[in-house]
């Protein structure tokens, strides 16, 4: 009599796997009570912890927040989390940082949003200031040279993986592929400025959306996955709190206040360092860069390169690649490479660490200020609609152009890492081999970025020792 009872259970596969599946499907039964309201103190320590462990780029950072805030702590429901994420995806700027600001604002008003966003960025800023100083002072030591030798080819593979990841969900038809190719030619061959490419793509999308709308439909948006983790502090049916209710007066007040803060800070920098100071130039340049980061940090890096290397000459091409390598190894948004650019640019101007710290802080402040304004000013309007946020046809075309721009970035890095300006026999085939191995690890085995960088750094040390 016992055998027939066991057989149906075994037909489902491994009994342990079945039990685990059953537990996951019935998690809600263990979370039937709504969590208590989250205090500012508890939120403070969570955002600080997140700032130190947020490796893996935007996707990894968003996944960390979802696991902790939606599944474990249940501070916010799945629908509300994805609703906020869709809004952040539409905006220029680092979406993971904006998502942290949004959730912090929703829970604890503007102060909570400012704390969440600041703590999400601050650890990365401090770490990059320290590593930038080490890079300037000890960058010529053999061990540092060896580590960077291995990391640079890994960066090429990481950028290629980013292009593939974005392109696979963006380039849905021949029209969008053509936009991507045109963007690649425009920035890599014709050398057009990145803002013109963004504007051109937007115009193509505007026309294409009217003439052939089916070809410029939105793809790859975030949609809610049916999952039950139990009731949340901010649940699907939780009404927006008083501070999250839309009013035109609030929108104007916050927007004007943010602009005044930015202008006042820029004028203060001008008064302290002088109108011709690179810090003044950094404030103006990185404010523009912050408004052009559609598609994430990889998309704006060519623009940062054009300004930092070619226009203002704050860093050299080699330093730019080294900065990206350092940025990949630190927590926080990848766009924090601007802190490295600011530090090196400030150091080059005055040859002291305090000038480097000032440059890093100025670059970081003006890069992230627009993101805070977008969330604190626009959040109430989004909460009042609670509809799915959809991109427009121009933004679809911009997303396609971003793929071409990122590929051009990979080509640029390859030219410097592999020394392709030299004859064929003088190319660095060891670096090419490291890049190939890194690509296989990323594309085939889905290895994490940090593990990849550590492995490649070790390979670089071994190669430099053997040479």
C-alpha positions in Angstrom: 0.0 0.0 0.0 2.9 2.4 0.6 4.5 2.1 -2.9 1.5 3.6 -4.8 1.6 6.5 -2.4 5.2 7.3 -3.1 5.1 7.0 -6.8 3.1 10.1 -7.7 5.4 12.1 -5.5 8.5 10.7 -7.2 7.0 11.4 -10.7 7.4 15.1 -10.1 11.2 14.7 -9.9 13.6 14.9 -7.0 11.5 14.9 -3.7 13.8 17.6 -2.2 13.4 19.8 -5.2 9.6 19.3 -5.0 9.6 20.3 -1.4 11.6 23.4 -2.2 9.2 24.3 -5.0 6.2 23.8 -2.7 7.8 26.0 -0.1 8.4 28.8 -2.6 4.8 28.6 -3.9 3.4 28.9 -0.4 5.7 31.5 1.0 2.8 33.9 1.5 1.4 31.6 4.2 4.5 32.4 6.4 4.1 36.2 5.7 0.4 36.8 6.4 1.0 39.9 8.6 2.0 43.3 7.3 5.4 44.5 8.5 5.5 47.4 10.9 6.4 50.9 9.6 10.1 51.4 8.8 11.9 53.9 10.9 14.3 56.4 9.4 17.1 54.9 11.5 16.5 51.4 10.1 16.3 52.8 6.5 19.5 54.8 7.0 21.5 51.7 7.9 20.1 49.7 5.0 20.9 52.4 2.4 24.4 52.7 3.9 24.9 48.9 3.7 23.6 48.9 0.1 26.1 51.5 -0.9 29.0 49.2 0.2 27.7 46.0 -1.5 26.1 47.3 -4.7 28.4 45.6 -7.2 27.3 44.2 -10.5 26.1 47.3 -12.4 22.5 48.5 -12.6 21.1 45.1 -13.1 22.8 43.7 -10.1 22.0 46.7 -7.9 18.3 46.6 -8.9 18.2 42.8 -8.2 19.8 43.5 -4.7 17.1 46.0 -3.9 14.3 43.7 -5.1 15.5 40.8 -3.1 15.9 42.8 0.1 13.0 45.3 -0.2 10.3 43.3 -1.9 11.0 39.7 -0.9 12.7 39.8 2.5 11.8 43.0 4.3 8.6 43.7 2.3 9.0 47.5 2.5 7.3 47.8 -0.9 5.2 45.5 -3.1 6.2 44.0 -6.4 3.8 46.2 -8.4 4.9 49.5 -6.7 8.6 48.5 -7.1 8.3 47.9 -10.8 6.1 51.0 -11.2 8.9 53.1 -9.7 11.5 51.3 -11.8 9.6 51.9 -15.1 9.7 55.6 -14.3 13.4 55.6 -13.6 14.1 53.7 -16.8 12.5 56.6 -18.8 14.7 59.2 -17.2 18.3 60.1 -18.1 20.7 59.2 -15.4 21.6 56.1 -13.3 18.4 54.2 -12.9 19.5 52.2 -9.8 20.4 55.3 -7.9 17.1 57.0 -9.0 15.2 53.9 -7.8 16.8 54.1 -4.4 15.9 57.8 -4.2 12.3 57.1 -5.2 11.8 54.4 -2.6 13.5 56.4 0.1 11.3 59.4 -0.8 8.1 57.3 -0.9 8.8 56.0 2.6 10.3 59.1 4.3 9.6 62.2 2.2 12.3 64.2 0.5 14.7 63.8 3.4 14.4 60.0 3.0 15.1 60.2 -0.7 18.1 62.4 -0.3 19.5 60.1 2.4 18.9 57.0 0.2 20.5 58.5 -2.9 23.5 60.0 -1.0 24.3 56.8 0.9 24.0 54.8 -2.3 26.7 56.9 -3.9 28.9 58.0 -1.0 30.8 54.8 -0.3 31.7 54.6 -4.0 32.9 58.2 -4.0 35.1 57.6 -1.0 36.5 54.4 -2.4 37.2 56.0 -5.7 39.0 58.9 -4.1 41.2 56.5 -2.2 41.9 54.3 -5.3 42.5 57.4 -7.5 45.1 58.7 -5.1 46.8 55.3 -5.0 46.7 55.2 -8.8 48.3 58.7 -9.1 51.0 58.0 -6.4 51.8 54.3 -7.1 50.4 53.6 -10.6 53.9 52.9 -11.9 54.7 50.1 -9.5 55.0 46.7 -11.2 52.2 45.1 -9.1 49.8 47.9 -10.0 50.8 47.8 -13.6 50.3 44.0 -13.7 46.8 44.2 -12.1 45.7 46.9 -14.6 47.2 45.0 -17.5 44.8 42.1 -16.7 41.8 44.3 -15.9 41.9 46.4 -19.1 41.1 43.5 -21.5 38.3 42.5 -19.1 36.8 45.9 -19.5 36.7 45.4 -23.3 34.7 42.2 -22.7 32.4 43.9 -20.2 31.6 46.7 -22.6 30.8 44.2 -25.4 28.6 42.3 -23.0 26.7 45.5 -22.2 26.2 46.2 -25.9 24.9 42.7 -26.4 22.6 42.9 -23.4 21.0 46.2 -24.4 21.0 45.3 -28.1 19.2 42.0 -27.6 16.2 43.7 -26.0 16.3 46.9 -28.1 17.1 46.0 -31.7 13.9 44.2 -32.6 13.8 45.0 -36.3 15.9 46.2 -39.3 15.0 49.8 -38.7 16.4 49.9 -35.2 19.4 48.0 -36.3 20.0 50.7 -39.0 19.7 53.4 -36.3 22.4 51.6 -34.2 24.7 51.3 -37.2 24.2 54.9 -38.1 25.1 55.9 -34.5 28.2 53.8 -34.6 29.4 55.4 -37.8 28.5 58.9 -36.6 30.6 58.7 -33.4 33.4 56.3 -34.5 34.0 57.5 -38.0 32.5 61.0 -38.4 33.3 61.9 -34.8 30.0 63.7 -34.2 29.4 64.9 -30.6 27.2 62.5 -28.5 24.4 65.1 -28.0 23.9 65.5 -31.7 23.6 61.7 -32.0 21.0 61.6 -29.3 19.1 64.5 -31.0 19.3 62.8 -34.4 18.0 59.5 -33.0 15.2 61.3 -31.3 14.2 63.0 -34.5 14.3 59.6 -36.4 12.1 58.1 -33.7 9.7 61.0 -33.8 9.2 60.6 -37.6 9.3 56.8 -37.5 6.7 56.7 -34.8 4.3 58.5 -37.1 5.1 56.9 -40.4 5.8 53.3 -39.3 4.7 53.1 -35.7 4.9 49.3 -35.5 8.6 49.4 -36.1 9.2 51.8 -33.2 7.1 50.0 -30.5 8.6 49.8 -27.1 10.4 46.6 -26.3 12.1 45.2 -23.3 10.1 47.1 -20.7 9.7 45.9 -17.2 6.5 44.2 -16.5 5.2 42.8 -13.3 5.9 39.2 -12.5 3.1 37.4 -10.6 4.8 36.7 -7.3 3.5 36.7 -3.7 5.7 37.6 -0.9 3.0 38.7 1.5 1.7 42.1 2.4 4.1 45.0 2.3 4.5 48.3 4.1 3.8 50.1 0.9 1.4 47.6 -0.8 -0.5 47.7 -4.1 -3.6 49.1 -2.4 -1.7 51.5 -0.1 -2.8 55.1 -0.9 0.0 57.6 -1.7 1.1 59.4 1.5 0.4 63.1 1.8 3.8 64.2 0.5 3.4 61.9 -2.6 0.2 63.5 -3.8 0.7 65.6 -6.9 0.4 69.4 -6.9 1.6 71.9 -9.4 3.0 74.1 -6.6 5.2 71.2 -5.3 6.4 70.4 -8.8 7.5 74.0 -9.4 8.9 74.5 -5.9 11.1 71.4 -6.0 12.3 72.0 -9.6 13.2 75.6 -9.0 14.8 74.8 -5.7 17.0 72.1 -7.3 18.0 74.5 -10.1 18.8 77.2 -7.6 20.9 74.8 -5.6 22.8 73.8 -8.7 23.4 77.4 -9.9 24.4 78.5 -6.4 26.9 75.7 -6.1 28.4 76.4 -9.5 28.7 80.2 -8.7 30.3 79.3 -5.3 32.9 77.1 -7.1 33.5 80.0 -9.5 34.0 82.4 -6.7 36.4 80.1 -4.8 38.5 78.8 -7.7 38.1 81.4 -10.4 36.1 81.4 -13.7 38.9 79.7 -15.6 39.3 76.8 -13.1 38.8 73.3 -14.3 36.3 72.8 -11.4 34.0 75.4 -13.0 34.3 73.6 -16.3 33.6 70.3 -14.6 30.4 71.6 -13.0 29.0 72.8 -16.4 30.2 69.7 -18.3 28.9 67.0 -15.9 25.6 68.8 -15.6 25.2 68.3 -19.4 26.4 64.7 -19.2 23.8 63.9 -16.5 21.0 65.0 -18.9 22.3 62.7 -21.7 22.7 59.3 -20.0 19.8 57.6 -21.7 20.7 53.9 -21.7 22.9 53.9 -18.7 26.5 54.7 -17.9 28.0 52.9 -20.9 26.0 55.1 -23.2 27.4 58.4 -21.8 31.0 57.2 -21.5 31.9 58.2 -25.1 30.6 61.7 -24.3 32.6 61.8 -21.1 35.6 60.7 -23.1 35.1 63.4 -25.7 34.9 66.1 -23.1 37.5 64.8 -20.5 40.1 63.7 -23.0 39.7 65.6 -26.2 38.1 68.9 -25.2 39.3 69.7 -21.7 42.2 67.2 -21.5 41.7 66.4 -17.8 42.8 62.8 -18.4 44.7 60.9 -21.1 43.2 58.1 -23.1 45.1 55.6 -21.0 44.0 57.1 -17.8 40.4 57.0 -19.0 40.6 53.2 -19.5 42.3 52.8 -16.2 39.5 54.8 -14.6 36.9 52.6 -16.0 38.8 49.6 -14.8 38.8 51.0 -11.3 35.1 51.9 -11.6 34.2 48.3 -12.5 35.9 47.1 -9.3 34.1 49.4 -6.8 30.5 49.3 -5.6 28.0 51.9 -6.7 26.9 53.2 -10.1 29.4 52.8 -13.0 28.9 56.4 -13.9 31.0 57.1 -10.7 34.0 57.0 -13.1 33.3 60.8 -13.2 34.8 60.9 -9.7 38.0 59.4 -11.1 38.0 61.9 -13.9 37.4 64.8 -11.5 40.2 63.6 -9.1 42.8 63.2 -11.9 41.7 66.5 -13.5 42.0 68.4 -10.2 45.3 66.8 -9.3 46.7 67.7 -12.7 45.7 71.3 -12.1 47.3 71.7 -8.7 49.4 68.6 -8.1 47.9 67.9 -4.6 45.4 65.5 -3.1 43.0 68.2 -1.9 42.5 69.5 -5.4 41.8 66.0 -6.5 39.2 65.5 -3.8 37.6 68.8 -4.8 37.4 67.7 -8.4 35.9 64.3 -7.5 33.3 65.9 -5.3 32.4 68.6 -7.9 32.0 66.0 -10.7 29.9 63.7 -8.5 27.6 66.5 -7.2 26.7 67.9 -10.7 26.4 64.4 -12.2 23.8 63.3 -9.6 21.9 66.5 -8.8 19.5 66.2 -11.8 18.6 62.6 -10.7 17.4 63.9 -7.3 15.4 66.7 -9.0 13.8 64.3 -11.4 12.6 62.0 -8.6 11.7 64.5 -5.9 9.8 66.7 -8.4 8.3 64.1 -10.7 7.6 61.4 -8.2 4.2 62.8 -7.0 3.0 63.0 -10.6 3.9 59.3 -11.2 2.3 58.2 -7.9 -0.9 60.1 -8.8 -1.3 58.2 -12.1 -0.2 54.7 -11.1 -0.3 53.7 -14.7 2.4 51.8 -16.6 5.1 54.2 -17.7 5.7 53.7 -21.5 8.6 55.1 -23.5 7.9 57.1 -26.6 9.1 56.4 -30.1 11.9 58.9 -29.9 13.3 57.1 -26.8 13.1 53.8 -28.6 15.3 55.2 -31.3 17.7 56.7 -28.7 17.9 53.3 -27.1 18.9 51.8 -30.4 21.5 54.5 -31.0 22.9 53.8 -27.6 23.8 50.2 -28.8 25.9 51.6 -31.6 27.6 54.1 -29.3 28.5 51.4 -26.8 30.0 49.2 -29.6 32.1 52.3 -30.6 33.3 52.5 -27.0 34.4 48.9 -27.1 36.3 49.6 -30.4 38.0 52.6 -28.8 39.1 50.6 -25.8 40.3 47.8 -28.0 42.5 50.2 -30.0 44.3 51.3 -26.8 44.4 47.9 -25.0 45.5 45.9 -28.0 47.7 48.6 -29.5 46.1 48.3 -32.9 47.9 51.5 -34.2 51.0 49.3 -34.5 51.8 46.8 -37.2 50.0 43.4 -36.9 53.0 41.6 -35.5 53.3 44.1 -32.6 49.7 43.7 -31.4 49.3 42.6 -27.9 48.0 39.0 -28.4 48.1 38.2 -24.7 45.7 41.0 -24.0 43.5 39.8 -26.9 43.5 36.3 -25.4 42.5 37.6 -22.0 39.6 39.5 -23.6 38.5 36.4 -25.5 38.6 34.3 -22.3 36.6 37.1 -20.5 34.0 37.1 -23.3 33.6 33.3 -23.1 33.2 33.6 -19.3 30.6 36.4 -19.6 28.6 35.1 -22.6 28.8 31.3 -22.1 29.2 30.8 -18.3 27.5 34.0 -17.1 30.2 34.7 -14.6 29.8 37.7 -12.3 31.7 40.9 -13.1 33.7 41.0 -9.8 34.8 37.4 -10.2 35.8 38.1 -13.8 37.9 41.2 -12.9 39.6 39.3 -10.0 40.5 36.5 -12.3 41.8 38.8 -15.1 43.8 40.8 -12.5 45.5 37.6 -11.4 46.2 36.7 -15.0 47.7 40.1 -15.5 50.0 39.7 -12.5 51.1 36.3 -13.8 51.8 37.6 -17.3 53.7 40.6 -15.9 55.8 38.4 -13.6 56.7 36.0 -16.5 57.8 39.0 -18.6 
